[in-house]
């Protein structure tokens, strides 16, 4: 905020523009690749059954006719609406149809993150824009939001929940913001319900730390609005319990918090290292800012920004790292507090030394400056070096030695150019050129994401096992009695494309799919190494 002048207006145009770019990025190649195991195909099938009303009561999800007790049907119901608007009743919905709702909802976190930062640091336009830029350019945020999964939409709901709570002490519309906070809590209850607990605890810790509730306008009205907003989420869970009885507890205990807290599922051998590895792999180029930002936020802990940034990151990390079941997307909620932490430090690199004297809450110019500034100022050179390394990899991809890098050639070129130029400009003494440096870093990432999403590389999990579409076509072309799958665990994506459940073969006489020779059976169809045989 400029001294002696009116407060700067919020950067709404910039935030909306960045949100629009995120939406365009989310739609590139959205329907080009098949649904993956496990979550996408499962979400798609549950949504389809919701669309056709196959549950024992309205709004209760099923999976292949059996009660679905893993998640509430918040996102599934929205996907079902898209299916109803775009797909004929007898057609299998396209991948684009299934992914559209989660992709668009997930990219809303980009402008919401900037708005959240603006609320935490009033008058700091640059940090608000930088927060949205970081969220826009992070690979995990952009890629995971495109998938037909709940995590990207959940991140958006969490951002809006925190934003609504932050507005209660500075808005005359406390009742309305209370309703918004309650609705977002309901949304989280209808997505991944157990995640509402650490999200609410993080917000509660920040509120108690700063005693912010004392400044709320009309606390009774805000609390009443919050309770009204909670009605949809709580109402569905009560309805679920009324119809399904004790089975409904499985969503919270057996297959919800209980499973991830107590059962080390498949792929969880590394334990707490899984989310750490995901952060280390997916946080570039902003990852080196994190340790400096954590120390700086601790020095600013008496400011609203410091309290909320630290409380959100440490609470969510404390809830995620100890989980016994660890899957790569469990770290997804951490990206929002990481962006909130790193954005002001990125701005300091551009606007130094003037921005180092600007307080998050407009306090005195002698407030703490970033830690280890001599080391922090070496980051531009580090980014420049990384960019040069990527450009060398791009050059090597044209040689026989580096021919295996050919599919990644375009990605290496745009990332290398963006990071190298960005790091070089950030080393300049001119603030204008340093701004160009941040723009170059971000544009390198966004251009690489656009290329990635336009290629088959972005859904790399599909390469981990055999493709299901040809086998599913084989099953559909030879309909009859129930099929089994020999030699592999049941695959939800195979079930989806075959439009029938194909369980794992457990012995006995049956019609079965296999990629091995099936002797003493009648071969009904074949594609490649796969055959469908009647072995009854």
MOBEL-V226428 format. One record per backbone hydrogen bond with DSSP energy under -1.0 kcal/mol. NH is the residue of the N-H (numbers start at 0). CO is the residue of the C=O. Records with the same first field share a line. If there is no record, write none. Layout:
BEGIN
NH=CO + CO
END
This chain:
BEGIN
4=1
11=9
14=10
15=11
16=12
17=13
18=14
19=15
20=16
21=17
22=18
23=19
24=20
25=21
26=22
29=26
31=28
40=35
41=37
42=38
43=39
44=40
45=41
46=42
47=43
48=44
49=45
50=46
51=47
52=49
53=48
59=56
62=65
65=62
67=60
73=189
76=72
77=73
78=74
79=75
80=76
81=77
82=78
83=79
84=80
85=81
86=82
90=87
97=93
98=94
99=95
102=98
103=99
104=100
105=101
106=102
108=105
109=106
111=107
112=108
113=109
114=110
115=111
116=112
117=113
118=114
119=115
120=116
123=120
124=122
127=123
128=124
129=125
130=126
131=127
132=128
133=129
134=130
135=131
136=132
141=137
142=138
143=139
144=140
148=146
153=149
154=150
155=151
156=152
157=153
158=154
159=155
160=156
161=157
162=158
163=159
164=160
165=161
166=162
169=166
176=172
177=173
178=174
179=175
180=176
181=177
182=178
183=179
184=180
185=181
186=182
187=183
188=184
189=185
190=187
194=191
195=192
196=193
198=194
199=195
200=196
201=197
202=198
203=199
204=200
205=201
206=202
207=203
208=204
209=205
211=206
213=210
214=211
215=212
216=167
221=217
222=218
223=219
224=220
225=221
226=222
227=223
228=224
229=225
230=227
233=229
234=230
235=231
236=232
237=233
238=234
239=235
240=236
241=237
242=238
243=239
244=240
246=243
247=244
248=245
249=246
250=247
252=248
254=249
256=251
257=251
259=255
260=256
261=257
262=258
264=262
267=264
270=267
272=269
273=270
275=271
276=272
277=273
278=274
279=275
280=276
281=277
282=278
286=282
288=285
289=286
292=288
293=289
294=290
295=291
296=292
297=293
298=294
299=295
300=297
302=299
306=302
307=303
308=304
309=305
310=306
311=307
312=308
313=309
314=310
315=311
316=312
317=313
318=314
319=315
320=316
322=319
323=259
324=259
329=326
331=328
333=330
334=331
337=333
338=334
339=335
340=336
341=337
342=338
345=341
346=342
347=343
348=344
349=345
350=346
351=347
354=350
356=353
357=354
361=358
366=363
375=371
376=372
377=374
378=375
381=377
382=378
383=379
384=380
385=381
386=382
387=383
388=384
389=385
390=386
391=387
392=388
393=389
394=390
395=391
396=392
397=394
398=395
404=401
405=402
407=404
408=405
411=407
412=408
413=409
414=410
415=411
416=412
417=413
418=414
419=415
420=416
421=417
422=418
423=419
424=420
425=421
427=424
433=429
434=430
435=431
436=432
437=433
438=434
439=435
440=436
441=437
442=438
443=439
444=440
445=441
446=442
447=443
448=444
449=445
450=446
451=447
452=448
453=449
454=451
461=458
462=459
463=460
471=467
472=468
473=469
474=470
475=471
476=472
483=510
484=502
485=512
494=490
495=491
496=492
497=493
498=494
499=494
504=484
511=532
512=483
513=530
521=533
523=531
524=531
526=529
529=526
530=513
531=524
532=511
533=521
534=509
END
